[in-house]
Amino acid sequence: MQGAKMSLGTRIMVGKNQHWENFVDGAGGDFHGKFCRWDPKSCDLLIETHLLRSYHVHGQGSDRFVHQNNKIFFDDERGTVERGPWDMIRDISSTECGIIHPRVGSGESGTTFIVSSGAARATAWAVHNVVKPDFLLSPGVVPLGKGYAGQGFMIEMMMKHASDVKLSVGYVYDDIEGDLQHVTFNREDSSGWPSPFWGDDKSMLSISAQDVNGALGLKEFVSATGCGHQIEIPVKSGSDALLQELKIVDIKFDGHLSSLEQTNTAIFKLPDGLIVLVPRSIPFGHAWSAAYLFRPSDAEIVHSLETRYTASGAFDCFRHVEFVL
């Protein structure tokens, strides 16, 4: 589960205050998105809809806050449904474990999101501890991930490509056996809608580990070496007391994902240069990770995002690595 060896360089961000400034500095924009949800067993499309997620920064200096409002545009009698608004305020939302979103709250699961430095603004929603519930000890208590009550654990990883293009990928597990229930993909664009960047394909295909490079249009062996960032929060044994971000250097593409080393990994090819790698069920008692690879159509790079958990179920780290081909 260790993946390829890499060098962790200097700390480039330490503590909630730096993290908050990094979050606010790049939060603005009105992003229209094509949201799709698939069944991971059949690869059938379950939902396709148009979303609008708006983020606006208000105030000055340490009083800055982020105002968010979402709209869902249904094609049936539901019409347009609004969600929010929500305000993310420094004194309330910013913690050493990340940003608490008002939609989720602090809760027992400790769901927060963390944002890395750099233009990609790689972001992860992270449940701090993913453990199998004991319904005899805690009847009726459902672990929550990003506000999906009754759906169990959720991981979502997001990033920007250029200033106006974003993508997010989510994985939802049930709260009983930890089985994978849904895979989601939201393709967003703030430059206009329909998006001039994203395609209209809505297919998801199951592929093997040997097919990953080919599905990305890469050679069988890739010699590229990448660099990026790793974020850790103080929730696992031996953690630093403060949120910290470390620079990743000198990591080879081949073998860099621990997700490919774990057993029972599902690998899916999604539209627009995306590959997702995720356990078919959470291996409680063992270290595990979920990841995706994204190769944009207009650049010779591959982005790798991965969220890792320890054998105890504690959040280990979130990392983003960029490989120039």
C-alpha positions in Angstrom: 0.0 0.0 0.0 2.9 2.4 0.0 3.0 3.0 -3.8 6.2 4.2 -5.5 8.9 5.8 -3.5 8.9 9.6 -3.6 10.6 12.5 -1.9 8.5 14.7 0.4 10.1 18.1 0.4 9.6 21.2 2.4 6.5 22.3 4.1 4.7 24.9 2.0 1.7 25.5 4.2 1.2 25.0 7.9 -1.9 25.7 10.0 -5.5 26.6 9.4 -4.9 30.3 8.8 -2.7 29.8 5.8 -5.1 27.1 4.5 -8.0 29.5 4.9 -6.3 32.2 2.9 -5.5 29.7 0.1 -9.1 28.6 0.0 -10.5 32.1 -0.2 -8.0 33.4 -2.7 -9.3 31.1 -5.5 -12.9 30.5 -4.5 -14.9 32.8 -6.8 -16.9 31.9 -9.9 -20.2 30.7 -11.3 -19.7 27.2 -12.6 -22.2 25.4 -14.7 -21.8 21.6 -14.7 -22.9 18.4 -16.2 -23.5 16.0 -13.3 -23.6 12.3 -13.9 -24.0 9.4 -11.5 -23.5 5.7 -12.4 -24.1 2.3 -10.9 -20.6 0.8 -10.3 -21.9 -2.8 -10.8 -23.7 -2.4 -14.1 -22.0 0.9 -15.3 -25.6 2.2 -16.1 -26.2 5.9 -16.0 -28.5 6.7 -13.1 -28.7 10.5 -13.2 -27.7 13.2 -15.6 -28.5 16.8 -14.8 -27.3 20.4 -15.1 -25.9 22.1 -12.0 -24.8 25.6 -11.2 -22.5 26.2 -8.3 -21.8 29.8 -7.5 -19.0 31.0 -5.2 -18.5 34.7 -4.3 -16.0 36.2 -1.9 -17.2 39.1 0.3 -15.5 41.4 2.8 -11.9 42.5 3.2 -8.8 41.1 4.9 -9.4 38.6 7.8 -13.1 39.3 7.5 -13.4 37.8 4.0 -16.0 35.0 3.7 -17.2 32.7 0.9 -20.9 32.8 -0.1 -22.1 29.7 -2.0 -25.4 29.0 -3.7 -26.3 25.9 -5.9 -29.0 25.4 -8.5 -30.1 22.1 -10.0 -32.0 22.3 -13.4 -34.2 19.3 -13.8 -36.0 18.4 -17.1 -39.1 17.3 -15.3 -41.9 18.8 -13.1 -39.3 19.6 -10.5 -37.9 22.4 -12.6 -35.1 24.5 -10.9 -34.3 23.5 -7.4 -32.1 25.8 -5.3 -29.8 24.6 -2.5 -28.2 27.0 -0.1 -27.2 29.6 0.3 -24.3 28.9 2.6 -21.6 31.2 4.1 -18.2 29.9 5.0 -16.8 32.2 7.6 -13.2 32.0 8.9 -14.0 31.9 12.7 -16.6 29.2 12.2 -15.5 27.2 9.2 -11.7 27.1 9.4 -10.1 24.4 11.5 -6.8 22.5 11.7 -8.6 19.6 10.0 -9.8 21.7 7.1 -12.9 23.7 6.2 -16.2 22.8 7.7 -19.0 23.3 5.1 -22.3 24.5 6.6 -24.2 21.9 4.6 -22.4 19.2 6.5 -21.5 20.7 9.9 -18.8 19.3 12.1 -20.8 16.1 13.1 -19.5 12.9 14.4 -17.9 12.0 11.1 -15.7 15.1 11.0 -16.3 15.7 7.3 -14.2 18.7 6.0 -12.5 19.7 2.8 -8.9 20.6 2.2 -7.4 22.7 -0.7 -3.9 22.4 -2.0 -1.7 25.2 -3.2 -1.2 25.9 -6.9 -3.3 26.6 -10.0 -5.0 23.2 -9.9 -6.5 23.9 -6.4 -6.8 20.1 -5.9 -9.5 19.7 -3.2 -10.8 16.7 -1.2 -13.8 16.2 0.9 -12.5 13.9 3.7 -14.3 12.0 6.4 -11.8 11.9 9.2 -12.5 8.3 10.3 -14.0 5.6 8.1 -14.9 2.7 10.4 -17.5 0.0 10.2 -20.5 1.0 12.4 -21.5 -1.1 15.4 -25.3 -0.8 15.3 -25.6 -2.6 18.6 -23.6 0.2 20.3 -24.8 3.0 18.2 -28.3 2.2 16.9 -29.5 4.7 14.3 -26.2 6.5 13.9 -25.3 6.9 10.3 -21.8 8.1 9.2 -22.2 11.1 7.0 -20.1 12.2 4.1 -20.9 15.6 2.6 -24.4 15.6 3.8 -25.7 12.5 2.1 -27.8 11.2 5.0 -28.5 7.5 4.8 -25.9 6.9 2.0 -22.9 6.3 4.2 -19.4 7.4 3.5 -18.4 9.7 0.6 -15.1 10.8 -0.8 -15.0 13.6 -3.4 -11.9 15.0 -5.1 -11.9 18.2 -7.2 -9.5 20.2 -9.2 -9.3 23.1 -11.6 -8.0 23.0 -15.2 -7.2 26.6 -16.3 -9.2 29.4 -14.6 -12.7 28.4 -15.9 -12.7 24.6 -16.0 -13.3 22.3 -13.0 -14.1 18.7 -12.4 -15.1 16.7 -9.4 -15.4 12.9 -8.8 -17.3 11.3 -6.0 -17.5 7.8 -4.5 -20.4 6.8 -2.2 -20.2 3.7 0.1 -23.0 2.3 2.1 -22.8 2.5 5.9 -23.4 -1.2 6.6 -20.9 -3.3 4.6 -19.0 -0.4 3.0 -19.9 -1.5 -0.5 -19.5 1.0 -3.4 -22.9 2.4 -4.3 -22.3 5.3 -6.8 -19.6 7.0 -8.9 -20.2 10.6 -9.8 -18.6 13.0 -12.2 -19.3 16.7 -12.5 -17.8 18.6 -15.4 -17.9 22.3 -14.8 -17.2 25.5 -16.8 -17.5 29.2 -15.9 -16.8 30.5 -19.4 -20.2 29.6 -20.9 -22.8 26.8 -21.2 -22.9 24.4 -23.0 -19.2 24.1 -22.2 -16.7 24.8 -25.0 -14.3 22.4 -23.2 -16.2 19.4 -22.0 -17.8 16.8 -24.3 -21.3 15.3 -24.1 -20.3 11.6 -23.6 -22.1 10.0 -20.6 -20.6 6.5 -20.7 -18.7 4.7 -18.0 -16.8 1.5 -18.8 -15.1 -1.0 -16.4 -11.5 -1.7 -17.5 -8.5 -3.6 -16.1 -5.3 -2.2 -14.5 -3.4 -3.1 -17.7 -5.7 -0.9 -19.8 -5.2 2.3 -17.7 -2.3 3.8 -19.7 -3.9 2.9 -23.0 -7.2 4.5 -22.0 -5.3 7.7 -21.2 -3.6 7.6 -24.6 -0.3 6.8 -23.0 2.5 4.3 -23.8 2.7 1.0 -21.9 5.6 2.4 -19.9 5.6 6.1 -19.0 8.9 7.6 -18.0 7.5 10.9 -16.8 8.4 12.1 -13.3 6.0 14.3 -11.4 5.7 16.7 -8.5 2.9 18.1 -6.4 1.5 18.4 -2.9 0.4 16.2 0.0 -1.9 17.5 2.8 -2.1 15.9 6.2 -4.5 16.8 9.1 -4.2 15.9 12.8 -6.5 12.9 13.0 -4.3 9.8 12.8 -1.9 8.5 15.4 1.4 10.5 15.3 0.0 13.4 13.3 1.4 16.8 13.5 -0.8 19.1 15.7 -1.4 21.5 12.7 -2.7 21.1 9.2 0.3 20.9 6.9 1.1 20.7 3.2 4.3 19.1 1.9 5.8 19.3 -1.5 6.1 16.1 -3.4 9.1 15.7 -5.8 10.7 13.0 -7.9 7.8 10.6 -8.2 7.7 8.3 -11.2 4.4 7.8 -13.0 4.6 4.0 -13.2 3.6 2.5 -9.8 2.9 5.8 -8.1 -0.7 4.9 -7.1 -1.3 2.8 -4.0 -4.9 2.4 -5.4 -3.5 0.0 -8.1 -1.8 -2.1 -5.5 -4.9 -2.9 -3.3 -7.1 -5.9 -4.0 -10.6 -5.7 -5.3 -10.1 -2.3 -6.9 -12.6 -1.1 -9.4 -11.2 0.8 -12.4 -13.5 2.8 -14.6 -13.0 4.8 -17.8 -15.1 7.9 -17.8 -15.5 10.6 -20.5 -13.1 13.4 -21.3 -9.8 11.7 -20.3 -10.8 10.5 -16.8 -9.9 7.2 -15.1 -11.2 6.4 -11.6 -9.7 3.8 -9.2 -11.6 2.9 -6.1 -12.2 -0.1 -3.8 -15.4 -2.1 -4.6 -15.9 -2.2 -0.9 -14.0 -0.5 2.0 -11.5 -3.0 3.4 -12.1 -2.2 7.1 -9.0 -3.0 9.1 -6.6 -2.4 6.1 -5.1 0.6 4.6 -6.8 1.8 1.4 -7.1 4.6 -1.0 -9.3 6.1 -3.8 -7.9 8.0 -6.8 -8.4 9.4 -10.2 -6.2 10.2 -13.2 -7.1 13.1 -15.5 -5.5 13.8 -18.9 -7.0 17.1 -20.3 -7.5 17.2 -24.1 -5.5 20.5 -24.5 -2.3 19.7 -22.5 0.4 17.1 -22.4 -0.1 16.4 -18.7 -1.7 13.9 -16.4 -3.1 14.9 -13.0 -3.2 12.3 -10.2 -5.4 12.8 -7.2 -5.5 10.3 -4.3 -7.0 10.2 -0.8 -5.5 7.6 1.6 -6.7 6.0 4.8 -4.8 4.0 7.4 -5.7 0.5 8.6 -7.4 2.0 11.6 -9.7 4.0 9.3 -8.1 7.4 10.0 -7.6 9.8 7.2 -3.9 9.5 6.2 -3.3 12.1 3.5 -4.6 13.7 0.3 -2.2 14.2 -2.6 -2.1 15.8 -6.0 0.7 15.1 -8.4 1.1 16.5 -11.9 3.1 14.6 -14.6 4.3 16.5 -17.7 4.4 14.0 -20.6 
